[in-house]
Every structure is written in C-alpha cells, then in structure tokens.
Amino acid sequence: MKNRLFKKERPNEGVPEAPQGGQEAPGVDDLQACIAQRAYELYEQGGCCHGHDLDHWLNAEQEILKVKL
C-alpha cells in the first residue's frame, strides 16, 4: 500500500528524451571550441595579461552567442 501512496504516474508527453550514453547535444563541443578560440584571441589582444581568463571567456561567449542566435 505504501508504494501506491508515493508513486505518482505522469505521462511524459512533450518531454524530449535525454541523449543516451552521456552524449551532449550536437554542436556543444563546436560551440565551446569557438568560445575558447575567441577567448584566447581576447587574451592575446589584451597583451597576454594573466588573471582575466573568466572575463575573456564571458566576453567571447557573449560575442559568439550573439552571432549564433
């Protein structure tokens, strides 16, 4: 009886299935590679100054996503 009290059955209508085998969505690796490349370019343009990696990544991400969308 306990199992029936706590078990809720809901149809998964309209919910896409998760990729099998731990695979990421297609294009995620390409997107990350583009962002990494642009972040490195920003690092070089800034005189190879260490300590701004997050800033470079976020700026690159913003630029790339603006272009992609």
PyMOL Python script that loads the backbone (N, CA, C, O; Angstrom):
from pymol import cmd

cmd.read_pdbstr("""\
ATOM      1  N   MET A   1       0.813  -1.192   0.000  1.00  0.00           N
ATOM      2  CA  MET A   1       0.000   0.000   0.000  1.00  0.00           C
ATOM      3  C   MET A   1       0.864   1.266   0.000  1.00  0.00           C
ATOM      4  O   MET A   1       0.508   2.249  -0.650  1.00  0.00           O
ATOM      5  N   LYS A   2       2.011   1.258   0.730  1.00  0.00           N
ATOM      6  CA  LYS A   2       2.887   2.434   0.759  1.00  0.00           C
ATOM      7  C   LYS A   2       3.359   2.807  -0.637  1.00  0.00           C
ATOM      8  O   LYS A   2       3.389   3.982  -1.003  1.00  0.00           O
ATOM      9  N   ASN A   3       3.722   1.802  -1.404  1.00  0.00           N
ATOM     10  CA  ASN A   3       4.218   2.078  -2.749  1.00  0.00           C
ATOM     11  C   ASN A   3       3.182   2.815  -3.582  1.00  0.00           C
ATOM     12  O   ASN A   3       3.530   3.685  -4.380  1.00  0.00           O
ATOM     13  N   ARG A   4       1.953   2.483  -3.409  1.00  0.00           N
ATOM     14  CA  ARG A   4       0.901   3.116  -4.190  1.00  0.00           C
ATOM     15  C   ARG A   4       0.655   4.552  -3.734  1.00  0.00           C
ATOM     16  O   ARG A   4       0.233   5.385  -4.537  1.00  0.00           O
ATOM     17  N   LEU A   5       0.910   4.858  -2.459  1.00  0.00           N
ATOM     18  CA  LEU A   5       0.696   6.205  -1.959  1.00  0.00           C
ATOM     19  C   LEU A   5       1.729   7.187  -2.503  1.00  0.00           C
ATOM     20  O   LEU A   5       1.397   8.331  -2.813  1.00  0.00           O
ATOM     21  N   PHE A   6       2.968   6.749  -2.619  1.00  0.00           N
ATOM     22  CA  PHE A   6       4.045   7.644  -3.014  1.00  0.00           C
ATOM     23  C   PHE A   6       4.354   7.609  -4.504  1.00  0.00           C
ATOM     24  O   PHE A   6       5.088   8.457  -5.012  1.00  0.00           O
ATOM     25  N   LYS A   7       3.816   6.664  -5.175  1.00  0.00           N
ATOM     26  CA  LYS A   7       4.102   6.523  -6.595  1.00  0.00           C
ATOM     27  C   LYS A   7       3.120   7.364  -7.403  1.00  0.00           C
ATOM     28  O   LYS A   7       1.913   7.123  -7.387  1.00  0.00           O
ATOM     29  N   LYS A   8       3.657   8.349  -8.104  1.00  0.00           N
ATOM     30  CA  LYS A   8       2.831   9.178  -8.974  1.00  0.00           C
ATOM     31  C   LYS A   8       3.203   8.864 -10.404  1.00  0.00           C
ATOM     32  O   LYS A   8       4.371   8.899 -10.789  1.00  0.00           O
ATOM     33  N   GLU A   9       2.209   8.565 -11.160  1.00  0.00           N
ATOM     34  CA  GLU A   9       2.457   8.290 -12.570  1.00  0.00           C
ATOM     35  C   GLU A   9       1.983   9.480 -13.380  1.00  0.00           C
ATOM     36  O   GLU A   9       0.824   9.889 -13.316  1.00  0.00           O
ATOM     37  N   ARG A  10       2.912  10.016 -14.140  1.00  0.00           N
ATOM     38  CA  ARG A  10       2.589  11.144 -15.015  1.00  0.00           C
ATOM     39  C   ARG A  10       3.064  10.803 -16.418  1.00  0.00           C
ATOM     40  O   ARG A  10       4.167  10.287 -16.597  1.00  0.00           O
ATOM     41  N   PRO A  11       2.258  11.083 -17.382  1.00  0.00           N
ATOM     42  CA  PRO A  11       2.735  10.859 -18.754  1.00  0.00           C
ATOM     43  C   PRO A  11       3.797  11.896 -19.096  1.00  0.00           C
ATOM     44  O   PRO A  11       3.702  13.054 -18.688  1.00  0.00           O
ATOM     45  N   ASN A  12       4.795  11.478 -19.837  1.00  0.00           N
ATOM     46  CA  ASN A  12       5.885  12.370 -20.244  1.00  0.00           C
ATOM     47  C   ASN A  12       5.625  12.935 -21.631  1.00  0.00           C
ATOM     48  O   ASN A  12       6.499  12.920 -22.498  1.00  0.00           O
ATOM     49  N   GLU A  13       4.443  13.421 -21.821  1.00  0.00           N
ATOM     50  CA  GLU A  13       4.076  13.974 -23.127  1.00  0.00           C
ATOM     51  C   GLU A  13       4.801  15.290 -23.367  1.00  0.00           C
ATOM     52  O   GLU A  13       4.815  16.167 -22.503  1.00  0.00           O
ATOM     53  N   GLY A  14       5.389  15.421 -24.518  1.00  0.00           N
ATOM     54  CA  GLY A  14       6.051  16.660 -24.884  1.00  0.00           C
ATOM     55  C   GLY A  14       7.424  16.851 -24.279  1.00  0.00           C
ATOM     56  O   GLY A  14       8.045  17.895 -24.480  1.00  0.00           O
ATOM     57  N   VAL A  15       7.914  15.866 -23.542  1.00  0.00           N
ATOM     58  CA  VAL A  15       9.235  15.975 -22.932  1.00  0.00           C
ATOM     59  C   VAL A  15      10.223  15.221 -23.802  1.00  0.00           C
ATOM     60  O   VAL A  15      10.076  14.014 -23.992  1.00  0.00           O
ATOM     61  N   PRO A  16      11.242  15.915 -24.346  1.00  0.00           N
ATOM     62  CA  PRO A  16      12.211  15.215 -25.191  1.00  0.00           C
ATOM     63  C   PRO A  16      13.051  14.261 -24.364  1.00  0.00           C
ATOM     64  O   PRO A  16      13.324  14.513 -23.191  1.00  0.00           O
ATOM     65  N   GLU A  17      13.456  13.167 -24.981  1.00  0.00           N
ATOM     66  CA  GLU A  17      14.297  12.193 -24.288  1.00  0.00           C
ATOM     67  C   GLU A  17      15.716  12.720 -24.169  1.00  0.00           C
ATOM     68  O   GLU A  17      16.206  13.423 -25.053  1.00  0.00           O
ATOM     69  N   ALA A  18      16.368  12.378 -23.074  1.00  0.00           N
ATOM     70  CA  ALA A  18      17.764  12.759 -22.862  1.00  0.00           C
ATOM     71  C   ALA A  18      18.644  11.938 -23.791  1.00  0.00           C
ATOM     72  O   ALA A  18      18.319  10.789 -24.090  1.00  0.00           O
ATOM     73  N   PRO A  19      19.760  12.511 -24.256  1.00  0.00           N
ATOM     74  CA  PRO A  19      20.680  11.748 -25.095  1.00  0.00           C
ATOM     75  C   PRO A  19      21.212  10.534 -24.328  1.00  0.00           C
ATOM     76  O   PRO A  19      21.491  10.623 -23.132  1.00  0.00           O
ATOM     77  N   GLN A  20      21.347   9.430 -25.005  1.00  0.00           N
ATOM     78  CA  GLN A  20      21.818   8.200 -24.383  1.00  0.00           C
ATOM     79  C   GLN A  20      23.333   8.169 -24.323  1.00  0.00           C
ATOM     80  O   GLN A  20      24.004   8.771 -25.160  1.00  0.00           O
ATOM     81  N   GLY A  21      23.873   7.470 -23.335  1.00  0.00           N
ATOM     82  CA  GLY A  21      25.309   7.267 -23.245  1.00  0.00           C
ATOM     83  C   GLY A  21      26.071   8.490 -22.799  1.00  0.00           C
ATOM     84  O   GLY A  21      27.277   8.569 -23.033  1.00  0.00           O
ATOM     85  N   GLY A  22      25.423   9.445 -22.169  1.00  0.00           N
ATOM     86  CA  GLY A  22      26.118  10.631 -21.678  1.00  0.00           C
ATOM     87  C   GLY A  22      26.563  11.572 -22.784  1.00  0.00           C
ATOM     88  O   GLY A  22      27.433  12.417 -22.571  1.00  0.00           O
ATOM     89  N   GLN A  23      25.977  11.433 -23.949  1.00  0.00           N
ATOM     90  CA  GLN A  23      26.365  12.295 -25.060  1.00  0.00           C
ATOM     91  C   GLN A  23      25.751  13.670 -24.880  1.00  0.00           C
ATOM     92  O   GLN A  23      24.625  13.798 -24.398  1.00  0.00           O
ATOM     93  N   GLU A  24      26.491  14.694 -25.267  1.00  0.00           N
ATOM     94  CA  GLU A  24      25.973  16.044 -25.221  1.00  0.00           C
ATOM     95  C   GLU A  24      25.205  16.324 -26.495  1.00  0.00           C
ATOM     96  O   GLU A  24      25.322  15.593 -27.478  1.00  0.00           O
ATOM     97  N   ALA A  25      24.435  17.368 -26.472  1.00  0.00           N
ATOM     98  CA  ALA A  25      23.701  17.767 -27.660  1.00  0.00           C
ATOM     99  C   ALA A  25      24.685  18.101 -28.778  1.00  0.00           C
ATOM    100  O   ALA A  25      25.779  18.601 -28.515  1.00  0.00           O
ATOM    101  N   PRO A  26      24.303  17.828 -30.015  1.00  0.00           N
ATOM    102  CA  PRO A  26      25.203  18.138 -31.122  1.00  0.00           C
ATOM    103  C   PRO A  26      25.524  19.618 -31.170  1.00  0.00           C
ATOM    104  O   PRO A  26      24.654  20.461 -30.955  1.00  0.00           O
ATOM    105  N   GLY A  27      26.771  19.925 -31.451  1.00  0.00           N
ATOM    106  CA  GLY A  27      27.185  21.304 -31.580  1.00  0.00           C
ATOM    107  C   GLY A  27      27.735  21.925 -30.313  1.00  0.00           C
ATOM    108  O   GLY A  27      28.315  23.009 -30.363  1.00  0.00           O
ATOM    109  N   VAL A  28      27.567  21.264 -29.176  1.00  0.00           N
ATOM    110  CA  VAL A  28      28.058  21.820 -27.920  1.00  0.00           C
ATOM    111  C   VAL A  28      29.577  21.898 -27.940  1.00  0.00           C
ATOM    112  O   VAL A  28      30.154  22.910 -27.540  1.00  0.00           O
ATOM    113  N   ASP A  29      30.226  20.835 -28.402  1.00  0.00           N
ATOM    114  CA  ASP A  29      31.686  20.838 -28.476  1.00  0.00           C
ATOM    115  C   ASP A  29      32.188  21.915 -29.420  1.00  0.00           C
ATOM    116  O   ASP A  29      33.177  22.591 -29.137  1.00  0.00           O
ATOM    117  N   ASP A  30      31.496  22.072 -30.550  1.00  0.00           N
ATOM    118  CA  ASP A  30      31.885  23.102 -31.521  1.00  0.00           C
ATOM    119  C   ASP A  30      31.720  24.497 -30.922  1.00  0.00           C
ATOM    120  O   ASP A  30      32.569  25.367 -31.115  1.00  0.00           O
ATOM    121  N   LEU A  31      30.640  24.699 -30.208  1.00  0.00           N
ATOM    122  CA  LEU A  31      30.387  25.993 -29.581  1.00  0.00           C
ATOM    123  C   LEU A  31      31.457  26.316 -28.550  1.00  0.00           C
ATOM    124  O   LEU A  31      31.969  27.435 -28.508  1.00  0.00           O
ATOM    125  N   GLN A  32      31.795  25.336 -27.719  1.00  0.00           N
ATOM    126  CA  GLN A  32      32.829  25.545 -26.707  1.00  0.00           C
ATOM    127  C   GLN A  32      34.182  25.816 -27.351  1.00  0.00           C
ATOM    128  O   GLN A  32      34.954  26.636 -26.854  1.00  0.00           O
ATOM    129  N   ALA A  33      34.470  25.136 -28.447  1.00  0.00           N
ATOM    130  CA  ALA A  33      35.736  25.358 -29.157  1.00  0.00           C
ATOM    131  C   ALA A  33      35.786  26.770 -29.739  1.00  0.00           C
ATOM    132  O   ALA A  33      36.830  27.422 -29.697  1.00  0.00           O
ATOM    133  N   CYS A  34      34.664  27.244 -30.280  1.00  0.00           N
ATOM    134  CA  CYS A  34      34.616  28.609 -30.823  1.00  0.00           C
ATOM    135  C   CYS A  34      34.822  29.636 -29.722  1.00  0.00           C
ATOM    136  O   CYS A  34      35.547  30.615 -29.899  1.00  0.00           O
ATOM    137  N   ILE A  35      34.182  29.406 -28.593  1.00  0.00           N
ATOM    138  CA  ILE A  35      34.315  30.338 -27.467  1.00  0.00           C
ATOM    139  C   ILE A  35      35.750  30.332 -26.951  1.00  0.00           C
ATOM    140  O   ILE A  35      36.316  31.388 -26.671  1.00  0.00           O
ATOM    141  N   ALA A  36      36.332  29.152 -26.825  1.00  0.00           N
ATOM    142  CA  ALA A  36      37.717  29.044 -26.342  1.00  0.00           C
ATOM    143  C   ALA A  36      38.677  29.763 -27.282  1.00  0.00           C
ATOM    144  O   ALA A  36      39.586  30.460 -26.832  1.00  0.00           O
ATOM    145  N   GLN A  37      38.479  29.595 -28.572  1.00  0.00           N
ATOM    146  CA  GLN A  37      39.340  30.253 -29.558  1.00  0.00           C
ATOM    147  C   GLN A  37      39.229  31.771 -29.450  1.00  0.00           C
ATOM    148  O   GLN A  37      40.236  32.479 -29.461  1.00  0.00           O
ATOM    149  N   ARG A  38      38.000  32.258 -29.346  1.00  0.00           N
ATOM    150  CA  ARG A  38      37.797  33.706 -29.238  1.00  0.00           C
ATOM    151  C   ARG A  38      38.339  34.244 -27.921  1.00  0.00           C
ATOM    152  O   ARG A  38      38.897  35.340 -27.888  1.00  0.00           O
ATOM    153  N   ALA A  39      38.184  33.488 -26.832  1.00  0.00           N
ATOM    154  CA  ALA A  39      38.716  33.905 -25.531  1.00  0.00           C
ATOM    155  C   ALA A  39      40.238  34.023 -25.596  1.00  0.00           C
ATOM    156  O   ALA A  39      40.823  34.940 -25.018  1.00  0.00           O
ATOM    157  N   TYR A  40      40.871  33.089 -26.303  1.00  0.00           N
ATOM    158  CA  TYR A  40      42.330  33.158 -26.451  1.00  0.00           C
ATOM    159  C   TYR A  40      42.740  34.371 -27.280  1.00  0.00           C
ATOM    160  O   TYR A  40      43.750  35.014 -26.993  1.00  0.00           O
ATOM    161  N   GLU A  41      41.955  34.681 -28.306  1.00  0.00           N
ATOM    162  CA  GLU A  41      42.241  35.871 -29.113  1.00  0.00           C
ATOM    163  C   GLU A  41      42.130  37.131 -28.254  1.00  0.00           C
ATOM    164  O   GLU A  41      42.954  38.039 -28.371  1.00  0.00           O
ATOM    165  N   LEU A  42      41.114  37.185 -27.392  1.00  0.00           N
ATOM    166  CA  LEU A  42      40.958  38.332 -26.500  1.00  0.00           C
ATOM    167  C   LEU A  42      42.121  38.414 -25.520  1.00  0.00           C
ATOM    168  O   LEU A  42      42.578  39.508 -25.188  1.00  0.00           O
ATOM    169  N   TYR A  43      42.599  37.267 -25.058  1.00  0.00           N
ATOM    170  CA  TYR A  43      43.766  37.209 -24.166  1.00  0.00           C
ATOM    171  C   TYR A  43      44.989  37.791 -24.861  1.00  0.00           C
ATOM    172  O   TYR A  43      45.731  38.580 -24.275  1.00  0.00           O
ATOM    173  N   GLU A  44      45.192  37.399 -26.108  1.00  0.00           N
ATOM    174  CA  GLU A  44      46.332  37.915 -26.875  1.00  0.00           C
ATOM    175  C   GLU A  44      46.190  39.418 -27.139  1.00  0.00           C
ATOM    176  O   GLU A  44      47.161  40.166 -27.030  1.00  0.00           O
ATOM    177  N   GLN A  45      44.993  39.844 -27.481  1.00  0.00           N
ATOM    178  CA  GLN A  45      44.762  41.265 -27.750  1.00  0.00           C
ATOM    179  C   GLN A  45      44.976  42.114 -26.494  1.00  0.00           C
ATOM    180  O   GLN A  45      45.333  43.289 -26.584  1.00  0.00           O
ATOM    181  N   GLY A  46      44.755  41.511 -25.328  1.00  0.00           N
ATOM    182  CA  GLY A  46      44.947  42.219 -24.069  1.00  0.00           C
ATOM    183  C   GLY A  46      46.375  42.182 -23.578  1.00  0.00           C
ATOM    184  O   GLY A  46      46.642  42.548 -22.434  1.00  0.00           O
ATOM    185  N   GLY A  47      47.298  41.750 -24.417  1.00  0.00           N
ATOM    186  CA  GLY A  47      48.709  41.724 -24.051  1.00  0.00           C
ATOM    187  C   GLY A  47      49.118  40.498 -23.258  1.00  0.00           C
ATOM    188  O   GLY A  47      50.110  40.539 -22.529  1.00  0.00           O
ATOM    189  N   CYS A  48      48.378  39.414 -23.384  1.00  0.00           N
ATOM    190  CA  CYS A  48      48.665  38.151 -22.683  1.00  0.00           C
ATOM    191  C   CYS A  48      48.763  38.354 -21.167  1.00  0.00           C
ATOM    192  O   CYS A  48      49.600  37.751 -20.495  1.00  0.00           O
ATOM    193  N   CYS A  49      47.901  39.203 -20.662  1.00  0.00           N
ATOM    194  CA  CYS A  49      47.876  39.511 -19.230  1.00  0.00           C
ATOM    195  C   CYS A  49      47.073  38.440 -18.491  1.00  0.00           C
ATOM    196  O   CYS A  49      45.889  38.244 -18.765  1.00  0.00           O
ATOM    197  N   HIS A  50      47.715  37.760 -17.569  1.00  0.00           N
ATOM    198  CA  HIS A  50      47.070  36.690 -16.818  1.00  0.00           C
ATOM    199  C   HIS A  50      46.087  37.244 -15.794  1.00  0.00           C
ATOM    200  O   HIS A  50      46.192  38.396 -15.374  1.00  0.00           O
ATOM    201  N   GLY A  51      45.132  36.410 -15.401  1.00  0.00           N
ATOM    202  CA  GLY A  51      44.192  36.773 -14.364  1.00  0.00           C
ATOM    203  C   GLY A  51      42.847  37.274 -14.870  1.00  0.00           C
ATOM    204  O   GLY A  51      41.979  37.635 -14.075  1.00  0.00           O
ATOM    205  N   HIS A  52      42.668  37.300 -16.185  1.00  0.00           N
ATOM    206  CA  HIS A  52      41.412  37.784 -16.755  1.00  0.00           C
ATOM    207  C   HIS A  52      40.728  36.708 -17.594  1.00  0.00           C
ATOM    208  O   HIS A  52      39.941  37.010 -18.491  1.00  0.00           O
ATOM    209  N   ASP A  53      41.038  35.455 -17.289  1.00  0.00           N
ATOM    210  CA  ASP A  53      40.514  34.358 -18.097  1.00  0.00           C
ATOM    211  C   ASP A  53      38.993  34.297 -18.088  1.00  0.00           C
ATOM    212  O   ASP A  53      38.382  34.048 -19.127  1.00  0.00           O
ATOM    213  N   LEU A  54      38.375  34.517 -16.942  1.00  0.00           N
ATOM    214  CA  LEU A  54      36.917  34.479 -16.875  1.00  0.00           C
ATOM    215  C   LEU A  54      36.310  35.628 -17.676  1.00  0.00           C
ATOM    216  O   LEU A  54      35.321  35.444 -18.386  1.00  0.00           O
ATOM    217  N   ASP A  55      36.903  36.804 -17.559  1.00  0.00           N
ATOM    218  CA  ASP A  55      36.422  37.946 -18.346  1.00  0.00           C
ATOM    219  C   ASP A  55      36.518  37.658 -19.843  1.00  0.00           C
ATOM    220  O   ASP A  55      35.591  37.943 -20.600  1.00  0.00           O
ATOM    221  N   HIS A  56      37.648  37.091 -20.258  1.00  0.00           N
ATOM    222  CA  HIS A  56      37.824  36.765 -21.673  1.00  0.00           C
ATOM    223  C   HIS A  56      36.795  35.730 -22.116  1.00  0.00           C
ATOM    224  O   HIS A  56      36.211  35.845 -23.194  1.00  0.00           O
ATOM    225  N   TRP A  57      36.578  34.718 -21.278  1.00  0.00           N
ATOM    226  CA  TRP A  57      35.624  33.660 -21.633  1.00  0.00           C
ATOM    227  C   TRP A  57      34.220  34.245 -21.755  1.00  0.00           C
ATOM    228  O   TRP A  57      33.523  33.978 -22.734  1.00  0.00           O
ATOM    229  N   LEU A  58      33.803  35.030 -20.783  1.00  0.00           N
ATOM    230  CA  LEU A  58      32.442  35.572 -20.800  1.00  0.00           C
ATOM    231  C   LEU A  58      32.231  36.541 -21.962  1.00  0.00           C
ATOM    232  O   LEU A  58      31.166  36.547 -22.580  1.00  0.00           O
ATOM    233  N   ASN A  59      33.235  37.353 -22.260  1.00  0.00           N
ATOM    234  CA  ASN A  59      33.139  38.260 -23.410  1.00  0.00           C
ATOM    235  C   ASN A  59      33.067  37.471 -24.713  1.00  0.00           C
ATOM    236  O   ASN A  59      32.279  37.799 -25.600  1.00  0.00           O
ATOM    237  N   ALA A  60      33.881  36.444 -24.822  1.00  0.00           N
ATOM    238  CA  ALA A  60      33.869  35.606 -26.025  1.00  0.00           C
ATOM    239  C   ALA A  60      32.534  34.893 -26.162  1.00  0.00           C
ATOM    240  O   ALA A  60      31.972  34.819 -27.255  1.00  0.00           O
ATOM    241  N   GLU A  61      32.032  34.375 -25.065  1.00  0.00           N
ATOM    242  CA  GLU A  61      30.742  33.676 -25.077  1.00  0.00           C
ATOM    243  C   GLU A  61      29.630  34.617 -25.537  1.00  0.00           C
ATOM    244  O   GLU A  61      28.773  34.243 -26.339  1.00  0.00           O
ATOM    245  N   GLN A  62      29.658  35.828 -25.023  1.00  0.00           N
ATOM    246  CA  GLN A  62      28.644  36.809 -25.405  1.00  0.00           C
ATOM    247  C   GLN A  62      28.733  37.126 -26.902  1.00  0.00           C
ATOM    248  O   GLN A  62      27.712  37.197 -27.586  1.00  0.00           O
ATOM    249  N   GLU A  63      29.938  37.314 -27.400  1.00  0.00           N
ATOM    250  CA  GLU A  63      30.135  37.611 -28.817  1.00  0.00           C
ATOM    251  C   GLU A  63      29.661  36.453 -29.692  1.00  0.00           C
ATOM    252  O   GLU A  63      28.941  36.662 -30.669  1.00  0.00           O
ATOM    253  N   ILE A  64      30.061  35.247 -29.344  1.00  0.00           N
ATOM    254  CA  ILE A  64      29.735  34.065 -30.150  1.00  0.00           C
ATOM    255  C   ILE A  64      28.244  33.798 -30.134  1.00  0.00           C
ATOM    256  O   ILE A  64      27.655  33.528 -31.181  1.00  0.00           O
ATOM    257  N   LEU A  65      27.624  33.868 -28.970  1.00  0.00           N
ATOM    258  CA  LEU A  65      26.193  33.580 -28.886  1.00  0.00           C
ATOM    259  C   LEU A  65      25.364  34.649 -29.590  1.00  0.00           C
ATOM    260  O   LEU A  65      24.306  34.353 -30.145  1.00  0.00           O
ATOM    261  N   LYS A  66      25.839  35.877 -29.569  1.00  0.00           N
ATOM    262  CA  LYS A  66      25.136  36.951 -30.277  1.00  0.00           C
ATOM    263  C   LYS A  66      25.154  36.677 -31.777  1.00  0.00           C
ATOM    264  O   LYS A  66      24.160  36.912 -32.464  1.00  0.00           O
ATOM    265  N   VAL A  67      26.269  36.187 -32.281  1.00  0.00           N
ATOM    266  CA  VAL A  67      26.414  35.880 -33.697  1.00  0.00           C
ATOM    267  C   VAL A  67      25.587  34.659 -34.060  1.00  0.00           C
ATOM    268  O   VAL A  67      24.927  34.639 -35.099  1.00  0.00           O
ATOM    269  N   LYS A  68      25.620  33.615 -33.186  1.00  0.00           N
ATOM    270  CA  LYS A  68      24.938  32.351 -33.478  1.00  0.00           C
ATOM    271  C   LYS A  68      23.430  32.508 -33.431  1.00  0.00           C
ATOM    272  O   LYS A  68      22.728  31.845 -34.196  1.00  0.00           O
ATOM    273  N   LEU A  69      22.911  33.355 -32.566  1.00  0.00           N
ATOM    274  CA  LEU A  69      21.471  33.500 -32.419  1.00  0.00           C
ATOM    275  C   LEU A  69      21.004  34.516 -33.421  1.00  0.00           C
ATOM    276  O   LEU A  69      19.812  34.812 -33.490  1.00  0.00           O
TER     277      LEU A  69
END
""", "prot")
cmd.dss("prot")
cmd.show_as("cartoon", "prot")
cmd.util.cbc("prot")
cmd.orient("prot")
